[in-house]
Amino acid sequence: MSITYRPAREADLERSDRLVVASINDLTRRHGFGPMATSHPPAFQMFSPKDDADGLWVAEEADEILGFAWSWVCCDLWFLAQLFVSPDHQGRGIGNELLKRTFEHAKKSGATNRALITFTFNTVSQGLYIRNGLSPRFPIYNFSVWRELLMGRLQGPQFRPVSLEETAADLQKLANIDARVLGVSREKHHRYLLNDRTTRGAALYSGDECVGYTYVSTGGHIGPLAVARPDALGSAFTTALALAAEIGSPRVTAFLPGASEAALRIAVEHGMRITLPMLLMSTRDFGDWTGYLPRNPGFM
Ligand SMILES: CC(C)(COP(=O)(O)OP(=O)(O)OC[C@H]1O[C@@H](n2cnc3c(N)ncnc32)[C@H](O)[C@@H]1OP(=O)(O)O)[C@@H](O)C(=O)NCCC(=O)NCCS
């Protein structure tokens, strides 16, 4: 039976999430990291079809989903949030075919830059992306620390956090910071986060000046976090660590770009350990990654 490629429907998203989890765990087990992914309701994927419908694709054979690809676009940035092929069907050209279809999404929306975050230890994904014009830029590490350990070590200057709301004034502040640090507006993604009950957003103030923002999830995960000027990153990250510790989840985690020396230094000083090395790849350089911490490899 031949493989068909078709746009993903909402009804496919739970099945494709199971495929993604199986594919990640197969990969991380093979590389000695053990299983790392668990299933979650595909909330961000569900949100995407509303304005990024062209970015979701499945590969199917005899009613079985063998591959899933999902990209989103913000201004001229196209981002590949997920590309996963079922472990038993890898190496058959499915990933390449799905990638071609999501590239159409980039072309159609006029995006001039293409980016993604992949596993540093996956030679196949990196080879596939290099073949398709994306180059490695810098590592992004997932760091983790037990909350108890972090509580005993919290130190360093912090900003004043003020809860973010989905108001025109707050969205404008977020847009100004994103324009400086990423060069694109992510308004729709902020609206998504501000409506996510498992996530809290805070604007970070130095006196009366809004110098950045951070989100912290109920699971103790930090990100995205961004600052309007790179010298604010250290205090912003320390504030985020304190906010994450306050939540009470047993672990505090964050994705830290290798480009951000301040974030890496503070993570190590607070007892954080690298749990997963990842890599940013793109068709050209973009953003100031000394001032931005992504939420995860799919959200960026
Ligand atoms: C990465 C993944 C999506 C690729 O899909 P796939 O269907 O297995 O890949 P394809 O068969 O379409 O293409 C594989 C290509 O990778 C490249 N490749 C494979 N091994 C390589 C290596 N060691 N060095 C360089 N390039 C390599 C080749 O270009 C190869 O194509 P070719 O054999 O025609 O030359 C899939 O393997 C997967 O799901 N892996 C686990 C999860 C993952 O890492 N996903 C990416 C998240 S961003």
The ligand as a Tripos MOL2 file, in Angstrom:
@<TRIPOS>MOLECULE
LIG
   48    50     1     0     0
SMALL
NO_CHARGES

@<TRIPOS>ATOM
      1 C1         14.2990   12.9450   11.6880 C.3       1 LIG1
      2 C2         13.1580   12.2200   11.0130 C.3       1 LIG1
      3 C3         11.8950   13.0470   11.0640 C.3       1 LIG1
      4 C4         13.5410   12.0240    9.5230 C.3       1 LIG1
      5 O1         12.5090   11.3090    8.8680 O.3       1 LIG1
      6 P1         12.8700    9.9940    7.9930 P.3       1 LIG1
      7 O2         11.6330    9.6200    7.2870 O.co2     1 LIG1
      8 O3         13.5100    9.0060    8.8780 O.co2     1 LIG1
      9 O4         13.9560   10.6160    7.0100 O.3       1 LIG1
     10 P2         14.1030   10.4430    5.4230 P.3       1 LIG1
     11 O5         14.1460    8.9740    5.1130 O.co2     1 LIG1
     12 O6         13.0750   11.2460    4.7210 O.co2     1 LIG1
     13 O7         15.4960   11.1690    5.1570 O.3       1 LIG1
     14 C5         16.6280   10.7970    5.8470 C.3       1 LIG1
     15 C6         17.7510   11.6750    5.3310 C.3       1 LIG1
     16 O8         18.5540   12.0900    6.4320 O.3       1 LIG1
     17 C7         19.8770   12.2790    5.9620 C.3       1 LIG1
     18 N1         20.7790   11.4860    6.8110 N.ar      1 LIG1
     19 C8         20.5390   10.3020    7.4240 C.ar      1 LIG1
     20 N2         21.5960    9.9290    8.1590 N.ar      1 LIG1
     21 C9         22.5140   10.9000    8.0060 C.ar      1 LIG1
     22 C10        23.8240   11.0950    8.5170 C.ar      1 LIG1
     23 N3         24.3890   10.2090    9.3480 N.pl3     1 LIG1
     24 N4         24.4840   12.2130    8.1500 N.ar      1 LIG1
     25 C11        23.9200   13.1210    7.3120 C.ar      1 LIG1
     26 N5         22.6930   12.9740    6.7960 N.ar      1 LIG1
     27 C12        21.9950   11.8880    7.1420 C.ar      1 LIG1
     28 C13        19.9480   11.8270    4.5180 C.3       1 LIG1
     29 O9         19.8220   12.9800    3.7250 O.3       1 LIG1
     30 C14        18.6910   10.9670    4.4240 C.3       1 LIG1
     31 O10        18.1430   10.9400    3.1590 O.3       1 LIG1
     32 P3         18.7430    9.9480    2.0210 P.3       1 LIG1
     33 O11        18.9060    8.6160    2.6770 O.co2     1 LIG1
     34 O12        17.7060    9.9940    0.9550 O.co2     1 LIG1
     35 O13        20.0320   10.5710    1.6290 O.co2     1 LIG1
     36 C15        12.8940   10.8310   11.6510 C.3       1 LIG1
     37 O14        14.0410   10.0250   11.5050 O.3       1 LIG1
     38 C16        12.5060   10.9030   13.1090 C.2       1 LIG1
     39 O15        11.3360   11.0200   13.4290 O.2       1 LIG1
     40 N6         13.5100   10.8270   14.0290 N.am      1 LIG1
     41 C17        13.2980   10.8660   15.4550 C.3       1 LIG1
     42 C18        12.7140   12.1590   15.9370 C.3       1 LIG1
     43 C19        13.4280   13.4340   15.4740 C.2       1 LIG1
     44 O16        14.5860   13.6150   15.7120 O.2       1 LIG1
     45 N7         12.6790   14.3120   14.8260 N.am      1 LIG1
     46 C20        13.1670   15.6220   14.4190 C.3       1 LIG1
     47 C21        12.7510   16.6160   15.4270 C.3       1 LIG1
     48 S1         13.1780   18.2440   14.9160 S.3       1 LIG1
@<TRIPOS>BOND
     1     1     2 1
     2     2     3 1
     3     2     4 1
     4     2    36 1
     5     4     5 1
     6     5     6 1
     7     6     7 2
     8     6     8 1
     9     6     9 1
    10     9    10 1
    11    10    11 2
    12    10    12 1
    13    10    13 1
    14    13    14 1
    15    14    15 1
    16    15    16 1
    17    15    30 1
    18    16    17 1
    19    17    18 1
    20    17    28 1
    21    18    19 ar
    22    18    27 ar
    23    19    20 ar
    24    20    21 ar
    25    21    22 ar
    26    21    27 ar
    27    22    23 1
    28    22    24 ar
    29    24    25 ar
    30    25    26 ar
    31    26    27 ar
    32    28    29 1
    33    28    30 1
    34    30    31 1
    35    31    32 1
    36    32    33 2
    37    32    34 1
    38    32    35 1
    39    36    37 1
    40    36    38 1
    41    38    39 2
    42    38    40 1
    43    40    41 1
    44    41    42 1
    45    42    43 1
    46    43    44 2
    47    43    45 1
    48    45    46 1
    49    46    47 1
    50    47    48 1
@<TRIPOS>SUBSTRUCTURE
     1 LIG1         1 GROUP 0 **** ****
